[in-house]
Amino acid sequence: MSSPDLHEAPFAALDLSSDSEHSTPQSDNETLSRRERKAQFRLNKHRTDAYAAFLRSETLQSTAHLFDPRPRKTLCIINLGLGAAGCATSSRLEQVFSAFAGFERVVLKHNKPFSFARFRSGDEAKVAYDAVHEKPCDVFGGKLLFIEYLTHVQFARLADHEPQSSQVLDESRGLFYVPDFITKSEEQMIMQSIRDDEERELRMRGIQNDAQSDKWFRIQDRFVKHYGHSFDYHTKHVGDASLAASLELPAWIRPYIERIRSAVPSYTCQPDQLTIQRYPPGSGIAFHADSHTAFTDTLVIVSLGTPVQMDFRKPGADCFTSVDLQPRSLVLMTGEARYGWEHAIRIRRSDLIDGTVRKRCERWSLTLRTISQSLECSCSYSALCDSNDAMVRDLRTRKHAKTQITQGSV
């Protein structure tokens, strides 16, 4: 195999020859002192060695199209890995990045010369990038760290890469699709029950007009309402109890929970969280995997109203598929489909189904989940898993402390 082409990599000064476009311009060298030229030479050499090791580890010829020049949530530390270059550990790497606002977690993969730091936003990641990239790092004995931005998909490909194959997302991988899970009359009864609940909530608050209940929340262009537990779309975790319409599931949903067990016998959960969503035409939801630590290993979606196409992707393996969700159908995700795949409804006003354009109309969905009491996840999909997020670890610590206090008072 030919050697990696370092000239294609989106970073400067990889080729130290005088005629290389990446080398330091001669005019710049002339303005540098001898000490500065030696420092520049060492920087160039460290950079060249770091990226060459990265390319070798991933059997790549180039980093073209791998890194993103724009600030992204995920930073890739090129030359710092677990059991490889830099002898990094999670705790030492967290020492470097946890001081920056928006830090979420670090991810290390065994015997890889690189690692990752994840932030809430690209802007917050940029602050860390500007402070650490190509700077001596005291935590690692003055070592120069080389950092690149990664999109979410490229992060998953590097962190959770699997051999590319024609993986079909079906029941063997945890995706169950049940058409006609409910009847048309049951669909109408559910919609009427949602309206009845709305009117009851308005009466309880003394609102006499047709104003919408304050328990509906607008998330981008869709509307959501929670029962049992709320969901915080900022922290991507269980939200404050006061934001739920009720701390109990509505009575009308319970008969259908038993029906799920009949349709999918492996379903043994006791769901305690319901989210109702209303999707106006053209609205959708971005690719995501439901929080691994907020909920247990199974989630259920019942579609109401009109059909829509739901897309699934497994970023670590470049796999993609779609399911046409018909009204009154049920989708159940567990195991690999739940933890290793993301799902989305694209924001658009029509879907292309078997070569035919189908206009979207208003759609409703019911999502049933079970709150995780342990706040733990041991899956192998590190790019999608939030178990090591700083916020989640803080939640576990506080829950443990609260448990200790409760047990001590008994």
C-alpha positions in Angstrom: 0.0 0.0 0.0 1.3 3.5 -0.8 2.2 5.8 2.0 -0.4 8.3 3.3 -0.6 11.6 1.3 0.1 14.1 4.0 -0.2 17.0 1.5 -3.9 16.6 1.3 -4.5 17.0 5.0 -6.2 20.2 6.0 -3.5 21.5 8.3 -0.4 23.5 7.8 3.3 22.8 7.6 3.3 19.0 7.2 5.9 18.9 4.5 9.1 20.5 5.6 10.7 20.8 2.2 11.4 24.3 0.9 9.1 23.9 -2.1 6.1 22.6 -0.2 2.9 24.7 0.0 2.6 23.7 3.6 6.1 24.7 4.7 6.8 28.1 6.4 7.2 30.8 3.7 10.8 31.8 3.2 9.9 35.5 3.8 8.5 34.5 7.2 11.6 32.5 8.1 13.8 35.5 7.4 12.0 37.5 10.0 12.4 34.8 12.7 15.3 34.5 15.1 17.3 31.3 15.1 15.5 30.2 18.3 12.1 30.9 16.7 13.1 29.0 13.5 14.1 26.0 15.7 10.8 26.2 17.6 8.9 26.3 14.3 10.8 23.3 13.0 10.0 21.3 16.1 6.3 22.3 15.8 6.2 21.2 12.2 7.9 17.9 13.0 5.5 17.2 15.9 2.5 18.0 13.7 3.8 15.8 10.8 4.4 12.9 13.1 1.0 13.3 14.9 -1.1 13.3 11.7 1.0 10.5 10.1 0.3 8.3 13.1 -3.4 9.2 12.9 -3.6 8.2 9.2 -1.7 5.0 9.8 -4.0 4.0 12.7 -7.1 4.4 10.5 -5.5 3.1 7.3 -6.3 6.4 5.6 -4.4 8.0 2.7 -5.7 11.5 3.5 -7.8 13.4 6.0 -9.6 15.2 3.2 -13.4 15.4 4.0 -12.8 14.0 7.5 -12.3 17.1 9.6 -14.5 20.2 9.5 -13.0 23.7 9.3 -16.0 25.1 11.1 -16.4 25.0 14.9 -18.2 21.8 15.9 -19.3 20.3 19.2 -16.7 17.5 19.0 -13.0 18.0 19.2 -10.6 15.3 18.0 -7.2 15.4 19.9 -5.1 13.9 17.1 -2.0 12.9 19.2 -3.5 11.8 22.6 -4.9 8.3 23.0 -5.6 5.6 25.5 -2.9 2.9 25.7 -1.2 4.6 22.7 0.2 8.0 21.9 0.3 10.2 25.0 -0.9 7.5 27.4 -4.0 9.5 28.1 -6.7 8.7 30.7 -10.2 10.0 31.0 -9.4 11.8 34.3 -6.3 13.5 32.9 -8.0 14.5 29.7 -10.9 15.9 31.7 -8.4 18.1 33.6 -7.6 19.7 30.3 -11.2 20.4 29.1 -13.5 20.4 32.0 -12.4 24.0 32.9 -14.2 25.2 29.7 -17.9 26.1 29.7 -20.1 23.6 27.9 -17.8 20.6 28.4 -19.8 17.3 28.3 -17.4 14.4 28.2 -14.2 12.8 26.8 -14.1 9.6 24.8 -11.1 7.4 24.5 -10.7 4.2 22.4 -8.2 1.6 23.4 -5.0 1.5 21.3 -6.0 4.5 19.3 -3.6 7.5 19.1 -6.4 10.0 19.3 -9.3 10.9 21.6 -12.3 13.2 21.7 -13.7 16.0 23.8 -17.4 16.8 23.5 -19.1 20.2 24.1 -22.7 21.5 24.1 -22.1 23.8 21.2 -19.6 24.5 18.5 -19.0 28.0 19.9 -18.1 26.5 23.3 -15.8 24.0 21.7 -14.0 26.8 19.8 -13.0 28.5 23.1 -11.3 25.2 24.1 -9.8 24.7 20.7 -8.3 28.2 20.7 -6.8 27.7 24.1 -5.4 24.2 23.6 -4.6 23.7 20.0 -0.8 23.6 19.3 -0.1 24.9 22.8 2.0 23.1 25.5 -0.3 21.2 27.8 0.8 21.2 31.5 -1.3 18.2 32.3 0.7 16.1 29.8 4.1 17.5 30.7 4.2 20.3 28.1 3.1 18.1 25.2 1.8 20.0 22.2 -1.8 18.9 21.4 -3.1 19.0 17.8 -6.9 19.3 17.6 -9.5 19.2 14.8 -13.3 19.7 14.6 -15.5 16.7 13.8 -19.1 16.6 12.7 -21.3 14.2 14.6 -21.2 11.6 11.9 -17.5 11.7 11.6 -17.2 11.5 15.3 -19.3 8.3 15.3 -17.3 6.8 12.5 -14.0 7.3 14.3 -15.3 6.3 17.8 -17.6 3.5 16.9 -16.4 2.4 13.5 -17.8 -0.9 12.2 -17.1 -2.7 8.9 -19.3 -1.2 6.2 -21.9 -3.7 5.3 -25.5 -3.9 4.2 -26.9 -4.0 7.7 -30.7 -4.2 7.5 -32.5 -2.7 10.4 -35.1 -5.2 11.4 -36.4 -7.2 14.3 -33.1 -9.1 14.6 -31.5 -5.7 15.4 -34.3 -4.4 17.6 -36.6 -2.6 15.3 -40.3 -3.8 15.3 -42.9 -2.3 13.1 -46.6 -3.2 13.6 -49.1 -1.8 11.1 -52.7 -1.2 12.2 -51.7 -1.4 15.9 -54.9 0.4 16.7 -58.2 0.8 14.7 -59.6 4.0 13.1 -62.2 4.3 15.8 -59.5 3.8 18.5 -57.5 6.5 16.8 -60.4 8.9 17.0 -61.0 8.0 20.7 -57.4 8.8 21.5 -57.6 12.2 19.7 -60.8 12.9 21.6 -59.1 11.9 24.9 -56.3 14.3 24.2 -58.8 17.1 23.6 -60.7 16.2 26.8 -57.5 16.3 28.8 -56.8 19.7 27.4 -60.2 21.1 28.3 -59.8 19.6 31.8 -56.5 21.3 32.3 -57.9 24.6 31.2 -60.8 24.4 33.6 -58.4 23.5 36.5 -56.5 26.7 35.7 -59.6 28.8 35.5 -59.1 29.5 31.8 -62.5 29.9 30.0 -61.4 30.7 26.5 -59.8 28.4 23.9 -56.2 29.3 25.0 -53.8 26.4 24.7 -52.7 24.7 28.0 -49.4 25.9 29.4 -48.3 22.3 29.4 -47.8 22.3 25.7 -44.3 23.4 24.6 -43.2 24.4 21.2 -39.9 22.8 20.1 -38.9 24.2 16.8 -42.0 23.8 14.7 -43.6 20.9 16.6 -45.6 20.9 19.9 -45.0 18.5 22.8 -46.7 17.6 26.0 -45.4 15.2 28.7 -47.1 12.9 31.2 -45.4 11.0 34.1 -42.2 12.9 33.7 -41.2 15.8 31.5 -38.2 16.0 29.2 -35.8 18.9 29.1 -34.8 19.6 25.5 -31.8 21.7 26.6 -30.1 19.1 28.8 -31.5 16.2 26.8 -32.6 14.5 30.0 -35.5 14.1 32.4 -36.9 17.6 33.2 -38.6 19.3 36.1 -41.8 17.6 37.4 -43.7 20.9 37.2 -43.4 20.8 33.4 -45.4 17.6 33.1 -49.2 17.8 32.5 -49.6 15.1 35.1 -47.3 12.9 37.2 -49.4 9.9 36.1 -50.0 8.5 32.7 -53.5 9.2 31.4 -56.0 6.4 31.9 -56.8 6.1 28.2 -53.2 4.9 27.3 -53.1 2.0 29.7 -55.1 -0.6 27.6 -52.7 0.0 24.7 -49.7 -0.8 26.9 -51.1 -4.3 27.4 -51.6 -4.6 23.6 -47.9 -3.8 23.0 -47.0 -6.9 25.0 -49.3 -9.0 22.7 -47.8 -7.4 19.5 -44.2 -7.7 20.7 -43.9 -10.4 23.4 -40.4 -9.4 24.3 -41.7 -6.1 25.5 -41.7 -6.3 29.3 -41.3 -2.6 30.3 -43.6 -0.7 32.6 -43.6 2.7 30.9 -44.0 5.7 33.2 -43.4 8.5 30.7 -45.6 9.6 27.8 -44.8 12.3 25.3 -47.5 13.5 22.9 -46.2 15.3 19.8 -48.1 17.3 17.2 -46.2 17.8 13.9 -47.7 20.5 11.6 -47.1 19.9 7.9 -43.4 20.5 7.1 -42.1 20.0 10.6 -39.8 17.3 11.8 -37.2 16.2 14.3 -33.4 16.0 13.8 -31.4 12.8 13.9 -31.0 11.7 17.5 -30.8 8.7 19.8 -33.0 9.1 22.9 -30.8 9.6 26.0 -29.2 6.3 27.0 -29.3 7.2 30.7 -32.6 9.0 31.0 -34.6 6.0 29.7 -34.3 2.2 29.7 -33.7 0.1 26.7 -37.0 0.2 24.9 -39.1 3.0 23.4 -42.4 2.8 21.6 -44.0 5.2 19.1 -47.6 5.1 17.9 -48.4 7.3 14.9 -51.7 9.1 14.5 -53.3 11.2 11.7 -51.3 10.9 8.5 -48.2 9.0 7.3 -44.6 10.2 7.4 -41.3 8.7 6.5 -38.9 8.1 9.4 -35.2 7.8 8.6 -32.7 5.7 10.5 -28.9 5.9 10.3 -26.0 4.1 12.1 -23.2 6.6 11.8 -20.5 4.2 13.0 -21.2 2.0 10.0 -22.5 4.3 7.3 -25.8 2.5 7.3 -29.1 4.2 6.4 -32.7 3.0 6.0 -36.2 4.4 6.1 -39.6 3.2 7.4 -42.9 4.6 6.1 -44.9 5.1 9.3 -48.5 4.7 8.5 -51.3 6.1 10.7 -52.2 3.8 13.6 -48.9 1.9 13.3 -46.5 1.1 16.1 -42.7 1.3 16.1 -40.7 -0.3 18.9 -36.9 0.2 19.2 -34.8 -1.8 21.6 -31.2 -3.1 21.7 -29.1 -2.0 18.8 -31.9 -0.1 17.1 -32.4 1.9 20.3 -28.7 2.5 21.2 -26.7 2.3 18.0 -29.0 3.9 15.5 -30.4 7.4 15.3 -33.8 8.3 14.0 -35.3 11.4 12.4 -38.2 12.9 10.6 -36.8 15.3 7.9 -38.1 18.8 7.9 -40.0 19.0 4.6 -43.5 19.2 3.2 -43.6 16.0 1.3 -42.0 12.5 1.2 -40.9 10.5 -1.9 -42.4 7.0 -1.5 -41.8 4.5 -4.2 -41.2 7.2 -6.8 -44.4 9.1 -5.8 -44.4 12.5 -4.0 -46.8 12.4 -1.0 -47.8 15.7 0.6 -47.5 15.8 4.3 -50.4 16.7 6.6 -50.7 17.1 10.3 -49.4 14.1 12.2 -49.5 13.2 15.9 -47.4 10.7 17.8 -47.4 9.0 21.2 -44.0 8.0 22.6 -43.9 5.7 25.6 -40.7 5.3 27.6 -39.5 4.1 31.0 -37.4 6.3 33.2 -34.0 4.8 34.1 -33.4 4.6 37.8 -29.7 3.8 37.6 -28.8 6.6 35.2 -26.2 4.1 33.8 -25.6 2.7 30.3 -23.0 0.1 29.3 -23.6 0.0 25.6 -20.7 0.0 23.1 -21.8 3.1 21.1 -19.7 5.7 22.7 -20.5 8.5 20.2 -24.2 8.2 21.0 -24.0 7.4 24.7 -24.3 10.1 27.4 -23.4 7.9 30.3 -20.0 9.6 30.8 -21.4 13.2 30.3 -20.4 15.5 33.2 -24.0 16.4 33.7 -25.1 12.8 34.0 -22.3 11.9 36.4 -23.4 14.9 38.5 -26.9 13.5 38.5 -25.7 10.1 39.6 -23.6 11.7 42.4 -26.6 13.8 43.7 -28.9 10.8 43.5 -26.5 8.7 45.5 -26.1 11.4 48.1 -29.8 11.8 48.4 -30.2 8.0 48.8 -27.6 8.0 51.5 -29.4 10.8 53.4 -32.7 9.0 53.0 -31.3 5.7 54.3 -29.6 7.4 57.2 -32.8 9.1 58.3 -34.8 5.7 58.4 
